[in-house]
Amino acid sequence: MTEKMLFWEDFTPSKSWIYGPRTVKQEEIIAFAREYDPLDFHMDPELARKSPLGVLCASSIHTFGMVQRMMCEAFLLQTFLIAGRSVDNFRMRVPVLPGDTLRMYVEVLRATPHSRKNDCGWVIFQVQASNQDEKVVLEYEMTILIVRRFRST
């Protein structure tokens, strides 16, 4: 178990993290798709070439999962978090292809105390993932409820 060291007070607006790289393998794209998103252009390179996109690519939910893992490794595993509330403005900008190398950039947009509870607060993060060409492949905002270090009375 990872030691928890980060509280709501540690997430001030404009605080940011960069994490990566993570290289995406064709085998993992296909394995994820077979299990969770069995569309031809995620599972079969030949059928993908014949699809409107014309290339095998990772599922958006697979890409989201890879970015979530990077967020966990970068800071979430060290955070006293309670729960996620929402993922908003989710946009896939560029397909994630086999061999792409992803990096994640996360910035705190806002941190607000919970309106009814003095022991926690909301943090809104802007999340982006980019490929090796520095093209944004995925972006979204995520709201998470985090324990406060200093509880008001």
C-alpha positions in Angstrom: 0.0 0.0 0.0 1.3 3.4 -0.9 1.7 6.0 1.8 -0.9 8.8 1.6 0.8 12.2 1.7 -1.3 14.5 -0.4 -4.4 16.3 0.9 -6.9 18.8 -0.5 -4.7 21.7 0.6 -1.9 20.4 -1.6 -3.9 20.9 -4.8 -3.6 24.6 -5.5 -4.7 26.1 -8.8 -2.0 25.9 -11.5 -0.1 23.0 -9.7 0.8 20.5 -12.4 2.3 17.2 -13.2 3.9 15.7 -16.3 4.2 12.0 -16.4 5.3 9.4 -19.0 6.4 8.2 -21.4 4.2 5.1 -21.9 4.5 3.3 -25.3 1.4 1.6 -26.6 1.7 -1.9 -28.0 -0.5 -3.3 -30.8 -1.0 -6.5 -28.7 -2.5 -4.5 -25.8 -4.8 -2.5 -28.1 -6.1 -5.7 -29.5 -6.4 -7.5 -26.1 -8.3 -4.5 -24.6 -10.6 -4.3 -27.6 -11.4 -8.0 -27.5 -12.4 -7.7 -23.9 -14.2 -4.3 -23.7 -14.6 -2.6 -27.1 -14.8 -5.3 -29.9 -14.9 -3.0 -32.9 -13.0 -4.2 -36.0 -10.7 -1.1 -36.1 -9.5 -1.8 -32.6 -9.0 -5.6 -33.0 -8.0 -6.5 -36.6 -5.2 -4.6 -38.5 -6.5 -5.7 -41.9 -10.1 -4.8 -41.3 -8.9 -1.5 -39.7 -7.1 -0.6 -42.9 -10.5 -1.0 -44.7 -12.4 1.1 -42.2 -13.1 4.8 -42.6 -10.3 5.6 -40.2 -7.9 3.3 -42.2 -5.7 2.3 -39.3 -5.8 0.1 -36.1 -6.1 2.4 -33.1 -6.8 2.2 -29.4 -10.3 2.5 -28.0 -11.0 5.8 -26.3 -11.8 4.1 -23.1 -8.5 2.2 -23.3 -6.7 5.5 -23.8 -8.6 6.9 -20.8 -7.5 3.9 -18.8 -3.8 4.3 -19.7 -4.0 8.0 -18.7 -5.7 7.1 -15.4 -2.9 4.7 -14.7 -0.3 7.5 -15.3 -2.3 9.8 -13.0 -2.3 7.1 -10.3 1.5 6.7 -10.6 2.1 10.4 -10.8 0.1 11.4 -7.7 -3.3 9.8 -7.1 -1.8 6.8 -5.2 -0.3 9.2 -2.7 -3.6 11.2 -2.3 -6.2 10.8 0.4 -9.0 10.7 -2.2 -12.5 9.8 -1.4 -14.2 9.4 -4.8 -14.4 10.7 -8.3 -17.4 12.8 -9.1 -17.3 13.5 -12.9 -15.4 13.4 -16.1 -16.4 16.4 -18.3 -15.5 17.7 -21.7 -14.0 14.4 -22.8 -12.5 14.7 -26.2 -10.4 12.4 -28.3 -8.4 14.6 -30.6 -6.1 12.2 -32.5 -6.2 8.4 -32.7 -3.7 6.5 -30.5 -1.8 4.1 -32.7 0.4 1.1 -32.0 3.9 2.4 -31.2 2.7 5.8 -30.0 4.4 7.1 -26.9 2.1 8.9 -24.5 2.8 11.6 -22.0 0.3 13.0 -19.5 -0.1 16.6 -18.4 -2.4 17.4 -15.5 -3.1 20.8 -14.0 -5.3 21.9 -11.1 -8.0 24.2 -12.3 -9.9 24.8 -9.0 -10.0 23.6 -5.5 -13.1 24.3 -3.4 -14.2 23.2 0.0 -17.2 20.9 0.2 -20.3 23.0 0.9 -21.6 20.7 3.7 -18.6 18.8 5.0 -15.6 20.4 6.6 -13.3 17.4 6.2 -13.0 17.3 2.4 -13.0 19.4 -0.8 -13.4 19.2 -4.5 -10.5 19.4 -7.0 -11.0 19.9 -10.7 -8.2 18.8 -12.9 -7.5 19.6 -16.5 -6.0 16.4 -18.1 -4.3 16.1 -21.4 -2.4 13.2 -23.0 -0.1 13.8 -26.0 1.8 11.5 -28.3 5.4 11.6 -29.4 4.7 14.3 -31.9 3.2 16.5 -29.1 -0.3 16.2 -30.6 -3.0 16.1 -28.0 -4.7 12.7 -28.2 -7.1 13.1 -25.3 -8.3 15.8 -23.0 -10.9 16.1 -20.3 -11.7 17.6 -16.9 -12.0 15.4 -13.8 -13.5 16.3 -10.5 -12.4 14.4 -7.4 -13.3 14.6 -3.7 -10.2 14.7 -1.5 -9.7 14.6 2.3 -8.7 17.9 3.9 -5.6 18.0 6.2 -7.0 20.9 8.2 -10.6 20.6 9.0 -12.5 23.8 9.8 -14.8 23.9 12.8 
